[in-house]
Amino acid sequence: MVRKSAFTLIELLFAIIIIAISVISLPMMNQAIEKGISSNILQEAIFAAVTELNEATTAHWDDNSFDANATNTLAKVIDIPTNAIRCDNNSSSNRYRLMPGHISQPLHRRCLNNNSTTLATTDVTTVTSLDDMNDTTSKNIFTDLTTNAQGYKQNYKSQISVVHSADFNGSSDNIKEISVTVTSSTGEILTKLHTFSMNVGEVDYLKKEY
């Protein structure tokens, strides 16, 4: 008598069921993977927008925030006429060119020496201040927008804007609001980031000689 090995009916049914479950779950797995990749790319777009926001805050508060004849380009306080608190303009005072709260010591914050009270006009051709970074045109965040596996399949765009006299618990000429908006290829706003920059000047570096 010759014995032949073969699958039983129960083993065959189990094999068919397992194959069927695998075939059904593959599209769901692909969708989950695709969703995860899209979420990661969106997160990258948000991180890129945060970088733009940080770069904007490092620019001068205004093109007139520093003295043109100074040996450095450290930002100083603009004495804006509409403000209730002004810089001391009495040359005989020991607080000359200081505001209330300023420390009367070297290397600390100061008002402009040239008594300038004028805010500069926006000029996007030369980026030296927050106003210069005010761009109403949406820009592509990612440069490679091809549809192959190595490119980005979603065209995210960013737009940066600067609002003077920002309403921060009350409107103030000393505050500028900086916003970066991230939109999808369909124009849907995905996130909008805000920060504020104030007309407070900069602190000089402590210099040491050896």
Short mmCIF file of the C-alpha atoms (twelve columns), coordinates in Angstrom:
data_MODEL
# 
_entry.id   MODEL 
# 
loop_
_atom_site.group_PDB 
_atom_site.id 
_atom_site.type_symbol 
_atom_site.label_atom_id 
_atom_site.label_alt_id 
_atom_site.label_comp_id 
_atom_site.label_asym_id 
_atom_site.label_seq_id 
_atom_site.Cartn_x 
_atom_site.Cartn_y 
_atom_site.Cartn_z 
_atom_site.pdbx_PDB_model_num 
ATOM 1   C CA . MET A 1   0.000  0.000   0.000  1 
ATOM 2   C CA . VAL A 2   1.431  3.413   -1.055 1 
ATOM 3   C CA . ARG A 3   0.928  6.349   1.288  1 
ATOM 4   C CA . LYS A 4   0.596  9.868   -0.164 1 
ATOM 5   C CA . SER A 5   0.888  13.059  1.946  1 
ATOM 6   C CA . ALA A 6   -1.657 15.794  1.335  1 
ATOM 7   C CA . PHE A 7   -3.466 18.693  3.043  1 
ATOM 8   C CA . THR A 8   -6.589 17.918  4.941  1 
ATOM 9   C CA . LEU A 9   -9.682 19.931  4.211  1 
ATOM 10  C CA . ILE A 10  -9.371 21.859  7.496  1 
ATOM 11  C CA . GLU A 11  -5.733 22.805  6.775  1 
ATOM 12  C CA . LEU A 12  -6.715 23.976  3.307  1 
ATOM 13  C CA . LEU A 13  -9.529 26.121  4.696  1 
ATOM 14  C CA . PHE A 14  -7.185 27.707  7.258  1 
ATOM 15  C CA . ALA A 15  -4.667 28.508  4.528  1 
ATOM 16  C CA . ILE A 16  -7.369 30.130  2.352  1 
ATOM 17  C CA . ILE A 17  -8.652 32.198  5.289  1 
ATOM 18  C CA . ILE A 18  -5.147 33.448  6.178  1 
ATOM 19  C CA . ILE A 19  -4.432 34.403  2.548  1 
ATOM 20  C CA . ALA A 20  -7.783 36.205  2.327  1 
ATOM 21  C CA . ILE A 21  -7.107 38.202  5.504  1 
ATOM 22  C CA . SER A 22  -3.671 39.185  4.198  1 
ATOM 23  C CA . VAL A 23  -5.069 40.341  0.847  1 
ATOM 24  C CA . ILE A 24  -7.814 42.370  2.537  1 
ATOM 25  C CA . SER A 25  -5.467 44.021  5.064  1 
ATOM 26  C CA . LEU A 26  -2.776 45.071  2.564  1 
ATOM 27  C CA . PRO A 27  -4.697 48.122  1.222  1 
ATOM 28  C CA . MET A 28  -5.467 49.216  4.790  1 
ATOM 29  C CA . MET A 29  -1.790 48.917  5.711  1 
ATOM 30  C CA . ASN A 30  -0.791 50.937  2.646  1 
ATOM 31  C CA . GLN A 31  -3.287 53.656  3.590  1 
ATOM 32  C CA . ALA A 32  -1.934 53.783  7.138  1 
ATOM 33  C CA . ILE A 33  1.653  54.035  5.852  1 
ATOM 34  C CA . GLU A 34  0.682  56.747  3.344  1 
ATOM 35  C CA . LYS A 35  -1.110 58.714  6.064  1 
ATOM 36  C CA . GLY A 36  1.926  58.459  8.333  1 
ATOM 37  C CA . ILE A 37  4.241  59.718  5.587  1 
ATOM 38  C CA . SER A 38  1.906  62.634  4.806  1 
ATOM 39  C CA . SER A 39  1.748  63.558  8.502  1 
ATOM 40  C CA . ASN A 40  5.549  63.505  8.738  1 
ATOM 41  C CA . ILE A 41  5.904  65.762  5.694  1 
ATOM 42  C CA . LEU A 42  3.305  68.155  7.125  1 
ATOM 43  C CA . GLN A 43  5.280  68.229  10.373 1 
ATOM 44  C CA . GLU A 44  8.397  69.103  8.364  1 
ATOM 45  C CA . ALA A 45  6.485  71.960  6.735  1 
ATOM 46  C CA . ILE A 46  5.482  73.285  10.175 1 
ATOM 47  C CA . PHE A 47  9.090  73.026  11.394 1 
ATOM 48  C CA . ALA A 48  10.194 74.990  8.296  1 
ATOM 49  C CA . ALA A 49  7.613  77.680  9.121  1 
ATOM 50  C CA . VAL A 50  8.911  77.856  12.704 1 
ATOM 51  C CA . THR A 51  12.413 78.375  11.290 1 
ATOM 52  C CA . GLU A 52  11.139 81.263  9.166  1 
ATOM 53  C CA . LEU A 53  9.524  82.772  12.242 1 
ATOM 54  C CA . ASN A 54  12.760 82.501  14.224 1 
ATOM 55  C CA . GLU A 55  14.728 84.067  11.369 1 
ATOM 56  C CA . ALA A 56  12.279 86.974  11.285 1 
ATOM 57  C CA . THR A 57  12.742 87.722  14.976 1 
ATOM 58  C CA . THR A 58  16.520 88.007  14.526 1 
ATOM 59  C CA . ALA A 59  16.123 90.898  12.085 1 
ATOM 60  C CA . HIS A 60  16.098 94.512  13.260 1 
ATOM 61  C CA . TRP A 61  12.776 95.707  14.602 1 
ATOM 62  C CA . ASP A 62  12.917 98.554  12.085 1 
ATOM 63  C CA . ASP A 63  15.407 99.876  9.532  1 
ATOM 64  C CA . ASN A 64  15.779 102.960 11.727 1 
ATOM 65  C CA . SER A 65  16.531 100.960 14.882 1 
ATOM 66  C CA . PHE A 66  20.269 101.606 14.668 1 
ATOM 67  C CA . ASP A 67  22.406 104.699 14.225 1 
ATOM 68  C CA . ALA A 68  23.782 104.949 10.701 1 
ATOM 69  C CA . ASN A 69  27.086 106.413 11.944 1 
ATOM 70  C CA . ALA A 70  27.552 103.947 14.812 1 
ATOM 71  C CA . THR A 71  30.442 101.495 14.882 1 
ATOM 72  C CA . ASN A 72  28.000 98.598  15.269 1 
ATOM 73  C CA . THR A 73  24.505 97.766  14.086 1 
ATOM 74  C CA . LEU A 74  22.981 96.965  17.455 1 
ATOM 75  C CA . ALA A 75  19.305 97.861  17.545 1 
ATOM 76  C CA . LYS A 76  18.294 100.753 19.759 1 
ATOM 77  C CA . VAL A 77  14.941 102.103 20.893 1 
ATOM 78  C CA . ILE A 78  13.063 104.388 18.504 1 
ATOM 79  C CA . ASP A 79  11.446 107.269 20.387 1 
ATOM 80  C CA . ILE A 80  7.985  107.039 18.808 1 
ATOM 81  C CA . PRO A 81  5.999  110.277 19.337 1 
ATOM 82  C CA . THR A 82  2.673  108.504 19.911 1 
ATOM 83  C CA . ASN A 83  3.979  106.650 22.952 1 
ATOM 84  C CA . ALA A 84  3.136  107.929 26.415 1 
ATOM 85  C CA . ILE A 85  6.595  106.972 27.728 1 
ATOM 86  C CA . ARG A 86  9.413  108.704 25.845 1 
ATOM 87  C CA . CYS A 87  13.193 108.751 25.880 1 
ATOM 88  C CA . ASP A 88  14.817 111.401 28.059 1 
ATOM 89  C CA . ASN A 89  15.949 114.117 25.641 1 
ATOM 90  C CA . ASN A 90  17.536 116.381 28.265 1 
ATOM 91  C CA . SER A 91  21.252 116.390 27.440 1 
ATOM 92  C CA . SER A 92  22.146 117.598 30.942 1 
ATOM 93  C CA . SER A 93  20.323 114.693 32.620 1 
ATOM 94  C CA . ASN A 94  22.211 111.607 33.800 1 
ATOM 95  C CA . ARG A 95  19.492 109.591 32.066 1 
ATOM 96  C CA . TYR A 96  19.935 111.224 28.686 1 
ATOM 97  C CA . ARG A 97  18.665 108.949 25.866 1 
ATOM 98  C CA . LEU A 98  17.271 106.478 28.385 1 
ATOM 99  C CA . MET A 99  13.705 105.409 29.017 1 
ATOM 100 C CA . PRO A 100 12.148 104.445 32.372 1 
ATOM 101 C CA . GLY A 101 13.384 100.941 33.098 1 
ATOM 102 C CA . HIS A 102 16.663 101.351 31.211 1 
ATOM 103 C CA . ILE A 103 19.798 100.661 33.236 1 
ATOM 104 C CA . SER A 104 22.228 103.573 33.321 1 
ATOM 105 C CA . GLN A 105 25.286 101.417 32.656 1 
ATOM 106 C CA . PRO A 106 27.429 100.745 29.563 1 
ATOM 107 C CA . LEU A 107 26.418 97.931  27.180 1 
ATOM 108 C CA . HIS A 108 22.747 98.125  28.203 1 
ATOM 109 C CA . ARG A 109 19.743 99.146  26.123 1 
ATOM 110 C CA . ARG A 110 19.664 102.724 24.836 1 
ATOM 111 C CA . CYS A 111 17.523 105.065 22.793 1 
ATOM 112 C CA . LEU A 112 18.854 106.221 19.448 1 
ATOM 113 C CA . ASN A 113 21.475 108.942 19.710 1 
ATOM 114 C CA . ASN A 114 20.145 110.778 16.673 1 
ATOM 115 C CA . ASN A 115 16.730 111.403 18.286 1 
ATOM 116 C CA . SER A 116 15.040 109.621 15.384 1 
ATOM 117 C CA . THR A 117 11.303 109.241 15.800 1 
ATOM 118 C CA . THR A 118 10.508 107.983 12.286 1 
ATOM 119 C CA . LEU A 119 9.631  104.416 11.377 1 
ATOM 120 C CA . ALA A 120 11.063 103.155 8.108  1 
ATOM 121 C CA . THR A 121 8.895  102.266 5.132  1 
ATOM 122 C CA . THR A 122 8.633  98.657  3.975  1 
ATOM 123 C CA . ASP A 123 11.169 97.644  1.340  1 
ATOM 124 C CA . VAL A 124 11.198 93.933  0.515  1 
ATOM 125 C CA . THR A 125 14.217 94.247  -1.814 1 
ATOM 126 C CA . THR A 126 16.666 94.440  1.090  1 
ATOM 127 C CA . VAL A 127 16.032 92.263  4.121  1 
ATOM 128 C CA . THR A 128 17.424 94.143  7.118  1 
ATOM 129 C CA . SER A 129 14.374 94.462  9.328  1 
ATOM 130 C CA . LEU A 130 11.035 92.894  10.197 1 
ATOM 131 C CA . ASP A 131 9.242  95.180  7.772  1 
ATOM 132 C CA . ASP A 132 11.472 93.945  4.951  1 
ATOM 133 C CA . MET A 133 10.406 90.381  5.688  1 
ATOM 134 C CA . ASN A 134 6.731  91.187  5.190  1 
ATOM 135 C CA . ASP A 135 5.895  89.125  2.103  1 
ATOM 136 C CA . THR A 136 2.303  88.615  0.991  1 
ATOM 137 C CA . THR A 137 3.338  86.083  -1.686 1 
ATOM 138 C CA . SER A 138 3.087  82.400  -0.778 1 
ATOM 139 C CA . LYS A 139 6.338  80.518  -1.309 1 
ATOM 140 C CA . ASN A 140 6.908  76.789  -1.771 1 
ATOM 141 C CA . ILE A 141 8.375  75.222  1.347  1 
ATOM 142 C CA . PHE A 142 9.769  72.179  -0.476 1 
ATOM 143 C CA . THR A 143 11.593 72.600  -3.780 1 
ATOM 144 C CA . ASP A 144 11.249 69.010  -5.034 1 
ATOM 145 C CA . LEU A 145 7.559  68.568  -5.828 1 
ATOM 146 C CA . THR A 146 7.804  65.599  -8.214 1 
ATOM 147 C CA . THR A 147 5.449  62.678  -7.746 1 
ATOM 148 C CA . ASN A 148 8.089  59.972  -7.666 1 
ATOM 149 C CA . ALA A 149 9.137  58.145  -4.522 1 
ATOM 150 C CA . GLN A 150 11.988 60.575  -3.822 1 
ATOM 151 C CA . GLY A 151 9.934  63.756  -4.108 1 
ATOM 152 C CA . TYR A 152 7.255  65.463  -2.053 1 
ATOM 153 C CA . LYS A 153 3.732  64.752  -3.230 1 
ATOM 154 C CA . GLN A 154 2.188  67.704  -1.391 1 
ATOM 155 C CA . ASN A 155 2.913  71.317  -2.278 1 
ATOM 156 C CA . TYR A 156 3.034  73.176  1.033  1 
ATOM 157 C CA . LYS A 157 3.371  76.947  0.943  1 
ATOM 158 C CA . SER A 158 4.318  79.535  3.556  1 
ATOM 159 C CA . GLN A 159 3.504  83.217  3.805  1 
ATOM 160 C CA . ILE A 160 5.051  85.626  6.288  1 
ATOM 161 C CA . SER A 161 3.482  88.913  7.302  1 
ATOM 162 C CA . VAL A 162 4.361  91.662  9.771  1 
ATOM 163 C CA . VAL A 163 1.696  93.847  11.378 1 
ATOM 164 C CA . HIS A 164 2.823  97.094  12.960 1 
ATOM 165 C CA . SER A 165 0.945  98.475  15.960 1 
ATOM 166 C CA . ALA A 166 -0.013 94.963  16.984 1 
ATOM 167 C CA . ASP A 167 -2.979 94.490  19.258 1 
ATOM 168 C CA . PHE A 168 -1.378 92.763  22.242 1 
ATOM 169 C CA . ASN A 169 -3.695 93.472  25.158 1 
ATOM 170 C CA . GLY A 170 -4.195 96.851  23.543 1 
ATOM 171 C CA . SER A 171 -2.705 98.376  20.413 1 
ATOM 172 C CA . SER A 172 0.885  99.584  20.719 1 
ATOM 173 C CA . ASP A 173 3.247  101.205 18.214 1 
ATOM 174 C CA . ASN A 174 6.116  99.499  20.053 1 
ATOM 175 C CA . ILE A 175 4.966  95.982  19.097 1 
ATOM 176 C CA . LYS A 176 5.007  94.194  15.764 1 
ATOM 177 C CA . GLU A 177 3.189  90.921  15.198 1 
ATOM 178 C CA . ILE A 178 4.922  88.385  12.951 1 
ATOM 179 C CA . SER A 179 2.830  85.608  11.404 1 
ATOM 180 C CA . VAL A 180 3.693  82.619  9.231  1 
ATOM 181 C CA . THR A 181 0.842  80.778  7.506  1 
ATOM 182 C CA . VAL A 182 1.272  77.269  6.081  1 
ATOM 183 C CA . THR A 183 -1.222 76.236  3.397  1 
ATOM 184 C CA . SER A 184 -1.753 73.083  1.349  1 
ATOM 185 C CA . SER A 185 -1.795 72.831  -2.441 1 
ATOM 186 C CA . THR A 186 -5.567 73.390  -2.337 1 
ATOM 187 C CA . GLY A 187 -5.196 76.611  -0.343 1 
ATOM 188 C CA . GLU A 188 -6.345 75.107  2.952  1 
ATOM 189 C CA . ILE A 189 -4.741 76.785  5.974  1 
ATOM 190 C CA . LEU A 190 -2.992 74.037  7.919  1 
ATOM 191 C CA . THR A 191 -1.420 76.131  10.657 1 
ATOM 192 C CA . LYS A 192 -0.730 79.758  11.490 1 
ATOM 193 C CA . LEU A 193 2.090  80.689  13.832 1 
ATOM 194 C CA . HIS A 194 2.433  84.030  15.629 1 
ATOM 195 C CA . THR A 195 5.095  85.805  17.605 1 
ATOM 196 C CA . PHE A 196 5.705  89.389  18.686 1 
ATOM 197 C CA . SER A 197 8.738  91.656  18.486 1 
ATOM 198 C CA . MET A 198 9.107  94.820  20.544 1 
ATOM 199 C CA . ASN A 199 10.916 98.121  20.168 1 
ATOM 200 C CA . VAL A 200 13.298 97.469  23.085 1 
ATOM 201 C CA . GLY A 201 16.710 97.511  21.406 1 
ATOM 202 C CA . GLU A 202 19.596 95.127  22.021 1 
ATOM 203 C CA . VAL A 203 22.194 94.592  24.702 1 
ATOM 204 C CA . ASP A 204 25.816 94.944  23.577 1 
ATOM 205 C CA . TYR A 205 28.337 92.156  24.037 1 
ATOM 206 C CA . LEU A 206 30.803 92.410  26.875 1 
ATOM 207 C CA . LYS A 207 34.234 92.900  25.305 1 
ATOM 208 C CA . LYS A 208 37.405 91.605  26.902 1 
ATOM 209 C CA . GLU A 209 40.978 92.442  25.985 1 
ATOM 210 C CA . TYR A 210 43.930 90.157  26.737 1 
# 
